[in-house]
Amino acid sequence: MTADRLVFAKFQPAGPDLPLIAAGNWHGAVLRGDGTISTWGDNVDGALGDGSSGYRLAATANPVFTGALAVATYSHTLALKEDGTVWSWGKNSEGQLGDGGTVNRSAPQQVPGLAGVTAIAAGPSHSVALKSDGTVWGWGTNYGRLGDGTLDQRALAPVAAAGITGVTAVSAGGSHTLALKADGTAWAWGNNDSGQLGDSSIIRRLSPVQVGSLSGVVTVAAAQGHSVALKSDGTVWTWGLGSSGQLGTGSTATSKTPVKIPTLSGVVAVATGDYHTLALKSDGTVWVWGYSFSGTLGDGTTVTQRNTPVQVTGLSGVVRIAAGGSHSYAVKSDGTVWGWGDNTRGSLGDGAGERRYAPQRIPVPAATLSCDFTASASTGPAPLSVAFSDLSTGAPTSWLWNFGDGATATARNPVHVYSTPGSYTVSLTATNQSGSSTKSKGGYISVLTCSNPPVRVQSVPSVLFADPLAALLQAIDDDVVQLQGVPFAGDLTFDREIRVRLQGGYDCAYNAAAGSATLTGNLKVTKGTVRLDGVRLK
């Protein structure tokens, strides 16, 4: 059994080419920037969430769940959506799905009564959620894990941890829970038989207590019987069970208070497995210590225990890490996913099911690309300003728009102004790492012809003109000649001792200019001054 693996947090969002990774007891999950999830490994209890069961040796996309912002997993899986709701699936023997029952679920269901959640964590038999107000909520096996001040066996629905606010991160261990406060202090509650709460005792705590005198903490990670904290200075501190070397201090003794790992610095992330620990350094290397079952440490050897950190072999450019029960994952800066350790139930997703003593790439399939888009308006008089929105799924990385009037754009959500009446076909080509998809909508934009004349003088708004020259003859000093967003043909000669502004791009009702007008011909000014705004000369 193991604690929650690297929880996907809002401050480290998934990107189209840089997925987030989470490790369960015997399975793994990848979350892409478009909110889609791919999973692999043990699915006996439905932890993969695709409605099936059994082992899955290769990574496959989850066809029934999208819109995830974060994922945490053990033998069950939690997903956090952008709307602050939490969804769960998998093992539910202790109510860890939070749905009010104890029946396993092979497909996602929303956890009732939870809103405003910003982070999640999954332990072997309990779950934890952090709300935007800094409160912590838990469900599943209790006996102190939930921090609600009771020794109840379990809670089938979320309950609040007692007396703690201002929390910014949470982590769920085998039988305890950790929380990080905004002030850089660490807090803990639950089982403490190995000193994993770090409060100098081995007394079970039913509500949160502060972890020693730790300060400047930026990350906490809870494991089966030990705990880890990363400080802002890049040092790593550990406490709790040390029999397998998981504290990384060179000793196998248990520690009831945090101790600094003396040989480790420059760390930017940590993750905990059952009895091993990972650290990611700022130089992109990964370091590991603790018990190694079937290659858990990834150092290329069959050594079963390391009491001090050693480098994971053959890995560089790493930006994310996650630790499972007896396996581990890393994501490189190029977006590739790597795994090592026990692979009995397909934990490494490489299709082979063989243990790996050194990192091997996990062939995670790219999200299926499907192109679509919408527009803020589909009809209106010229000039018609239209905001286009990309609705493509499959984590596209680039976009090419063709607006049908000769103009193109590469922004994901561009704004385009149609100046000439007509019907326009709009197309979008979206591209991701696996290919491209195109969506074309014929006659999608219809720009109407105005029924009233296209020119007026601001000082005499009730008088309309068919062309700019007639309006210029009626203008007074500092006047504005307003042009609808249409093309005008012919030469213009201005020879009056006044200042006039030609302002193009008005709609049929002469509302505020949103586009431009086009003058085809020569503009000659022999007297006075003519200023052009929103007017293109051809």
C-alpha positions in Angstrom: 0.0 0.0 0.0 1.1 3.5 -0.6 0.2 7.1 -0.2 -1.2 9.5 -2.8 1.2 10.2 -5.6 2.2 13.6 -6.9 -1.1 15.4 -6.8 -1.7 17.5 -9.9 -2.0 21.1 -8.7 -3.3 24.3 -10.2 0.1 26.0 -10.0 1.6 23.3 -12.2 -1.1 22.8 -14.9 -1.0 20.3 -17.6 0.0 21.6 -21.1 -0.7 20.2 -24.6 2.9 18.8 -24.7 3.7 18.5 -21.0 1.2 16.1 -19.3 0.8 15.5 -15.6 1.5 12.1 -14.2 0.1 10.2 -11.2 1.0 6.7 -9.8 -1.4 4.4 -8.0 -0.6 1.2 -6.1 -0.5 -0.9 -9.3 -1.5 1.6 -12.0 -0.8 5.0 -13.5 -2.6 7.9 -15.1 -1.6 10.8 -17.4 -3.6 14.0 -17.5 -3.3 16.2 -20.6 -3.9 19.9 -21.0 -7.3 19.3 -22.6 -8.5 17.5 -19.5 -8.4 14.0 -21.0 -6.9 11.1 -19.1 -5.0 8.0 -20.2 -4.6 5.1 -17.7 -2.9 1.7 -17.5 -2.2 -1.1 -15.0 -4.4 -2.9 -12.4 -8.1 -2.4 -13.0 -9.5 -5.2 -10.9 -11.4 -2.7 -8.7 -12.2 -0.3 -11.6 -9.4 2.2 -10.8 -8.9 3.0 -14.5 -12.4 4.4 -14.7 -13.3 3.3 -18.2 -16.1 0.9 -17.3 -13.9 -2.2 -17.7 -12.0 -4.5 -15.3 -8.8 -6.6 -15.4 -5.2 -5.6 -16.0 -4.2 -3.2 -18.8 -0.6 -3.6 -19.9 -0.6 -0.6 -22.3 -1.8 3.0 -21.8 -5.2 3.8 -23.3 -7.3 6.9 -23.3 -10.3 7.1 -20.9 -13.3 7.5 -23.2 -15.8 8.5 -20.5 -14.2 11.3 -18.6 -12.9 14.7 -19.7 -12.4 18.1 -18.2 -10.0 17.1 -15.4 -7.8 19.6 -13.8 -6.1 17.3 -11.3 -5.9 13.6 -10.6 -4.8 11.6 -7.5 -4.8 7.8 -7.3 -4.2 4.7 -5.2 -6.5 1.7 -5.6 -9.2 4.3 -6.3 -8.9 7.4 -8.3 -10.0 11.0 -7.7 -10.3 13.7 -10.4 -10.8 17.4 -9.8 -12.6 19.4 -12.4 -12.1 23.1 -13.1 -15.6 23.9 -11.7 -14.3 22.7 -8.3 -16.2 19.4 -8.2 -14.5 16.0 -7.4 -15.2 12.8 -9.2 -14.2 9.3 -8.0 -14.0 5.7 -9.2 -12.3 2.4 -8.3 -12.1 0.6 -5.0 -14.7 1.7 -2.4 -14.6 -0.9 0.4 -14.1 1.8 3.0 -16.2 4.5 1.5 -13.1 6.2 -0.1 -15.2 7.2 -3.1 -17.3 9.5 -0.9 -20.6 8.5 -2.6 -22.3 7.3 0.5 -21.8 3.6 -0.1 -19.1 0.9 -0.2 -19.6 -0.5 -3.7 -16.7 -0.3 -6.2 -17.3 1.9 -9.2 -15.7 1.3 -12.6 -16.8 4.7 -14.0 -16.5 8.2 -12.6 -19.2 9.6 -10.3 -19.3 13.0 -8.7 -18.6 13.1 -4.9 -21.8 14.7 -3.5 -21.7 17.8 -1.4 -18.2 19.0 -2.4 -17.6 22.3 -4.2 -14.9 24.9 -4.4 -12.2 22.2 -4.3 -8.6 23.2 -5.4 -6.6 20.1 -4.6 -7.1 16.4 -3.9 -5.2 13.4 -2.4 -5.8 9.7 -2.4 -4.5 7.2 0.2 -5.1 3.5 0.3 -8.5 3.8 2.0 -9.2 7.4 2.5 -9.5 10.6 0.4 -8.7 14.2 1.1 -9.9 17.4 -0.6 -8.7 21.0 0.0 -11.2 23.8 -0.6 -10.5 27.3 -1.8 -11.3 28.6 1.7 -8.3 26.7 3.1 -10.3 24.0 4.9 -9.6 20.3 4.5 -12.2 17.6 4.0 -11.8 13.8 4.1 -13.8 10.6 3.7 -13.2 6.9 3.8 -11.3 5.0 6.6 -11.0 7.3 9.7 -9.3 6.2 13.0 -7.8 9.7 12.9 -6.9 9.9 9.2 -9.8 12.4 8.6 -8.8 14.7 11.4 -12.4 15.4 12.5 -11.6 14.7 16.2 -13.3 11.3 16.2 -12.2 7.6 16.2 -15.1 6.6 14.0 -14.3 3.7 11.7 -15.0 5.5 8.6 -17.0 8.3 6.9 -18.9 7.6 3.8 -19.3 11.3 2.9 -16.8 14.2 3.3 -16.2 15.6 6.8 -14.1 18.6 7.8 -10.8 18.3 9.6 -11.1 20.1 12.9 -9.5 23.4 13.7 -7.3 23.9 10.6 -7.5 26.7 8.0 -5.1 28.5 5.7 -4.1 25.2 4.0 -2.5 25.3 0.6 -1.7 21.6 -0.1 -2.6 18.2 1.2 -1.2 14.6 1.0 -2.7 11.3 2.1 -0.5 8.6 3.5 -1.1 5.0 4.4 -2.9 5.9 7.7 -2.1 9.6 8.2 -2.6 12.9 6.4 -0.3 15.9 5.9 -1.2 19.5 5.2 0.9 22.5 4.3 -0.2 26.0 5.5 0.3 29.3 3.7 2.8 30.3 6.4 5.1 27.4 5.4 4.3 25.2 8.4 3.4 21.5 8.1 0.6 19.8 10.0 -0.4 16.2 10.4 -3.0 13.9 11.9 -3.9 10.2 12.0 -1.8 7.1 12.9 1.6 7.8 14.5 3.0 4.5 15.5 6.2 5.2 13.6 6.4 8.9 14.4 5.1 9.8 10.9 3.3 12.9 12.4 6.6 14.4 13.4 5.4 15.8 16.7 8.0 14.0 18.9 5.5 11.3 19.9 4.0 8.1 18.7 0.5 9.1 19.8 -2.4 8.9 17.4 -3.8 12.3 16.7 -7.5 12.7 15.9 -7.1 16.3 14.8 -4.2 18.3 13.2 -1.0 19.0 15.1 2.0 20.9 13.9 5.0 19.0 12.6 7.8 20.0 14.9 9.4 23.3 14.2 9.5 23.0 10.4 9.2 26.2 8.6 9.7 27.4 5.0 8.0 24.3 3.7 6.8 24.3 0.1 5.7 20.7 -0.4 4.7 17.8 1.8 4.3 14.1 0.8 2.9 11.3 3.0 3.9 7.6 2.5 2.9 4.3 4.1 4.8 5.0 7.4 7.0 8.0 6.7 6.6 11.7 5.7 8.6 14.1 3.6 8.9 17.9 3.4 10.6 20.0 0.8 11.8 23.5 2.0 12.1 26.6 -0.1 15.9 26.4 0.1 15.8 23.1 -1.8 16.6 20.8 1.2 14.6 17.7 2.0 13.4 16.7 5.5 12.0 13.3 6.5 10.5 11.6 9.5 8.7 8.4 10.5 9.5 4.8 9.6 13.0 4.3 8.4 13.5 0.5 8.4 13.8 0.4 4.6 16.1 3.4 4.3 13.1 5.5 3.1 14.2 8.5 5.3 17.4 8.8 3.2 19.6 9.8 6.1 21.9 6.8 6.0 20.2 5.2 8.9 17.3 2.7 9.2 16.1 4.1 12.5 12.7 5.6 13.0 12.6 9.3 13.6 9.8 11.0 15.5 10.9 14.5 14.4 12.0 15.8 11.0 15.6 15.3 10.0 17.5 16.8 7.1 18.9 14.6 4.4 22.5 15.9 4.4 23.5 14.7 0.9 20.7 16.3 -1.0 20.2 19.9 -2.2 18.7 21.8 -5.1 15.5 19.8 -4.9 12.3 21.2 -6.6 9.8 18.3 -6.1 9.4 15.2 -4.0 7.1 12.1 -4.2 6.6 9.1 -2.0 5.9 5.5 -2.7 5.2 2.8 -0.1 8.7 2.5 1.1 10.7 4.6 -1.3 11.1 8.3 -2.0 11.9 10.4 -5.1 13.4 13.8 -5.4 13.6 16.0 -8.5 16.5 18.4 -8.7 16.6 21.7 -10.5 19.1 20.3 -13.0 16.4 17.8 -14.2 17.9 14.7 -12.6 16.0 12.3 -10.3 17.2 10.8 -7.1 15.8 7.9 -5.1 16.2 6.0 -1.8 14.5 3.4 0.2 13.3 -0.2 -0.5 13.6 -1.6 -4.0 11.2 -4.3 -5.0 11.6 -5.4 -8.6 13.6 -2.3 -9.6 11.7 0.3 -7.7 14.8 2.5 -7.4 15.6 2.6 -11.1 19.3 2.8 -10.5 20.0 -0.1 -12.9 20.9 -2.6 -10.2 19.1 -5.3 -8.3 20.1 -3.8 -4.9 17.1 -4.1 -2.7 17.7 -1.1 -0.4 19.4 2.3 -0.5 19.7 4.3 2.8 20.9 7.4 1.1 19.9 9.1 -2.2 21.2 7.6 -5.5 20.6 9.0 -9.0 18.1 7.2 -11.2 20.1 6.0 -14.2 19.7 7.4 -17.7 17.2 10.2 -16.9 17.7 13.9 -17.6 15.5 16.9 -18.4 12.8 15.7 -16.0 10.1 18.1 -15.0 7.6 16.0 -13.1 7.8 12.8 -10.9 5.4 10.4 -9.2 5.9 7.3 -7.0 3.7 4.3 -6.9 3.6 1.3 -4.5 6.8 -0.2 -6.0 7.2 1.7 -9.3 7.9 5.3 -10.3 7.3 7.7 -13.2 8.9 10.7 -14.6 7.9 13.2 -17.3 10.6 14.9 -19.4 10.6 18.4 -20.8 9.8 17.0 -24.2 6.5 15.5 -22.8 7.6 11.9 -22.9 6.7 9.7 -19.9 9.1 7.2 -18.4 8.6 4.4 -15.8 10.6 1.8 -13.8 10.1 -0.8 -11.1 7.5 -3.5 -10.6 5.4 -4.2 -13.7 3.6 -7.3 -12.7 0.1 -5.9 -13.3 1.0 -3.5 -16.1 2.1 -0.7 -13.8 4.5 0.7 -16.3 2.1 0.7 -19.3 4.8 -0.5 -21.7 2.8 -3.5 -23.0 5.3 -6.0 -21.7 4.5 -6.6 -18.0 8.2 -7.1 -17.1 10.0 -5.5 -14.2 12.3 -2.7 -15.2 15.5 -1.8 -13.2 16.1 1.3 -15.3 13.7 3.8 -16.8 11.8 2.8 -19.9 9.6 5.1 -22.0 5.9 4.5 -21.6 4.1 4.9 -25.0 1.2 7.1 -24.0 -1.1 7.6 -26.9 -1.7 11.2 -28.1 -5.2 12.5 -27.5 -7.5 11.9 -30.4 -7.8 15.2 -32.3 -11.2 16.5 -33.3 -11.5 20.0 -34.7 -14.4 22.3 -34.1 -15.1 26.0 -33.4 -17.8 28.5 -32.8 -18.3 32.3 -33.4 -19.7 35.1 -31.3 -21.9 36.2 -34.3 -22.8 34.6 -37.6 -24.7 37.5 -39.3 -24.8 41.3 -39.2 -24.0 44.4 -41.2 -20.5 45.5 -42.2 -18.2 46.0 -40.5 -18.9 42.8 -38.6 -16.5 41.9 -35.8 -16.5 38.2 -34.9 -14.7 36.5 -32.0 -13.9 32.9 -33.0 -13.4 30.2 -30.2 -11.6 27.0 -30.7 -13.6 24.0 -29.4 -11.1 21.3 -30.6 -10.3 18.3 -28.4 -7.2 16.3 -28.3 -4.7 18.8 -27.0 -4.0 20.8 -30.2 -0.7 22.8 -30.2 -1.3 25.0 -33.2 -4.1 26.5 -35.2 -4.6 27.9 -38.7 -7.8 29.9 -39.4 -9.1 30.8 -42.9 -11.8 33.4 -42.6 -12.9 33.2 -46.2 -12.1 36.7 -47.2 -8.5 36.2 -47.9 -7.4 36.7 -44.3 -5.9 34.1 -42.0 -4.8 33.8 -38.3 -2.8 31.5 -36.1 -4.1 32.5 -32.7 -6.2 29.9 -30.9 -9.2 32.3 -30.4 -8.8 35.2 -32.9 -11.1 38.2 -33.6 -11.7 39.1 -37.2 -13.6 42.0 -38.8 -15.5 41.5 -42.0 -15.6 44.8 -43.9 -17.4 43.7 -47.1 -20.9 42.3 -47.4 -21.1 38.7 -48.5 -21.2 35.1 -47.4 -18.0 33.6 -46.0 -16.8 30.0 -45.5 -14.6 29.7 -42.4 -12.2 26.8 -41.8 -9.9 25.8 -38.9 -7.0 23.4 -39.0 -5.9 22.2 -35.6 -2.7 20.3 -35.1 -1.2 18.2 -32.3 1.8 15.9 -31.9 0.0 13.1 -33.8 -1.5 15.0 -36.8 -4.0 17.5 -37.9 -7.8 17.9 -38.2 -9.8 20.4 -40.2 -13.3 21.7 -39.8 -14.9 23.8 -42.5 -18.3 25.6 -42.2 -19.7 26.8 -45.5 -21.5 30.1 -45.5 -20.9 30.4 -41.8 -20.6 34.2 -41.7 -23.1 36.4 -43.5 -22.2 40.1 -43.7 -25.2 42.2 -44.7 -25.5 45.2 -47.0 -26.8 48.3 -45.2 -30.0 49.8 -46.5 -29.0 53.4 -45.8 -26.3 55.5 -47.5 -22.7 54.7 -46.2 -21.5 58.2 -45.3 -22.6 60.9 -42.9 -21.1 64.1 -41.3 -21.0 64.0 -37.5 -22.2 67.6 -37.2 -25.3 66.9 -39.3 -26.1 63.3 -38.5 -29.5 63.3 -40.1 -28.0 64.0 -43.6 -26.5 60.9 -45.3 -24.3 60.7 -48.4 -23.5 58.2 -51.0 -19.8 58.9 -51.2 -17.1 60.6 -49.1 -16.5 63.6 -51.5 -20.1 64.9 -51.1 -19.7 64.7 -47.3 -16.4 66.5 -47.3 -18.0 69.5 -49.1 -20.6 69.8 -46.2 -18.2 69.3 -43.3 -17.2 72.1 -40.9 -13.9 72.7 -39.1 -12.9 69.8 -36.8 -15.8 67.7 -38.1 -15.8 63.9 -38.6 -16.9 62.3 -41.8 -18.1 58.8 -40.8 -17.8 55.9 -43.2 -19.4 52.5 -43.0 -17.0 49.6 -43.2 -17.4 49.2 -47.0 -15.1 49.9 -50.0 -15.3 53.3 -51.7 -14.0 53.8 -55.3 -12.8 56.9 -56.9 -10.4 59.8 -56.4 -10.8 62.4 -53.6 -9.6 66.0 -53.8 -9.8 68.2 -50.7 -9.1 71.9 -51.0 -10.8 73.6 -48.1 -9.1 75.5 -45.3 -10.4 73.3 -42.5 -9.4 70.3 -40.5 -11.5 67.1 -41.1 -11.2 63.5 -39.9 -12.2 60.6 -42.1 -13.2 57.8 -39.7 -14.0 54.4 -41.2 -15.5 51.2 -40.0 -19.0 52.2 -38.8 -21.9 49.8 -38.9 -25.2 50.5 -40.6 -26.5 52.4 -37.6 -23.3 54.4 -37.3 -22.4 52.9 -34.0 -18.8 53.1 -32.7 -16.3 52.1 -35.4 -15.2 48.5 -35.1 -13.5 47.9 -38.4 -12.3 49.9 -41.3 -13.3 51.3 -44.6 -11.4 51.0 -47.9 -10.7 53.9 -50.4 -9.7 52.7 -53.8 -8.2 55.7 -55.7 -6.1 58.8 -55.0 -6.6 61.2 -52.1 -5.2 64.6 -52.9 -5.2 67.4 -50.2 -4.4 70.9 -51.6 -5.7 72.9 -48.7 -6.6 72.2 -45.1 -5.9 68.9 -43.3 -7.5 65.5 -43.6 -6.8 62.9 -40.9 -7.5 59.2 -41.6 -8.7 56.8 -38.9 -9.8 53.3 -39.8 -9.4 54.0 -43.5 -7.3 51.8 -45.8 -6.0 53.3 -49.0 -5.6 51.0 -52.0 
